[in-house]
Amino acid sequence: MVVGAEHVNVPGSIAEPPGSWPAVKYVLDTNIVTRLLRGDERVLGHLADVEPSDVGIPLLVLAELLKLAAIEPRPSTAGIRYSGGSRG
């Protein structure tokens, strides 16, 4: 038994009546979302004609992406120069 699960609104759960969440046609996993964020042309091509409302990302995938973002090193900004106007 998961403590607090009765308070989570999950489609099809006891807490949320069936049919109250919008149906999606495509559910993206972590690998696909990661490839999408990196600009993978193949993934972008598949999703080009799909309505955004037809795509879902599970909460678990979002949690995995947030964890990856927290531990993955950021791109280096060494050598990048500010070319704008006055900064003061």
N, C-alpha and C positions, 0 to 999 in steps of 0.2 A: 504494500500500500504506500502510495506517495502522499506525504503529509502536505496538505494545502491544495491538493489536486482538485478538490471540489470548488475552489475559487477561480480556477483557470478556465476561461472560455475557449474551449476547443470544439471545432465543428464535430457534431455527433456525440458530444459528452452530455452528461446529465444536466450540467449547469447551463448549457446552451441548447435550446430546442433545435431539432433537425430543420434544415432549410433556412436558418436565420443568417448564415454566413454566405457570401456570394461564392458560387462555384467557379473554379478556375480550370482551364484546360491543360495547363502546363505547370508542373511543379519542378523548380530548379534545385539541383543539389549543389553542394559546396564546390565541387570541381567545375561545374558549368558556370556558376556565378563568378568564381575566380577567373576563369578564362574570359568571361564577358568583361569584367573589370580591367583586364589586361589588353582588351581590344582584339581578341581572337576573331579573325575574319569569318571563320567557319561558323562560330556561334552567333556572331552578329548577323550573318546571312540567314541563319535559321529563324532568328527572332525578328527580322526586318518587317515581315508582314503580319506579325502577331500583335493583337491589341494588348496594351499594357494591363488592362483589367482581366485578361485571360491568363496572366502569369502570376504564380505565387511562389514565395520563398518561405519555407518553414522556419519557425522560430529557432529550431536547433541549428539550421544553416546560418542564420544571422549570428547566433552565439559563437559558432565556430569562426566566422569571419571577423568578429570583434576580437576574439582571442588571437587569431593570426595577426591582425593589425597591431595588437599590443606587443607581440613578441618579434615580429618581422622587422629587420633593420630598415630604417628609412633611407631613401636614396641620398647620396652625399650631395651637399650643395657647394662643396669646395670648387673654386674656380668660376662660380657664377657671380657675375658682377651686376650690381644695380645700375641700370641705365636711365632711370627716371630723372625727374627734376630735383629740386632742392628737398632734402630730407629733414630739414630743421625747421 
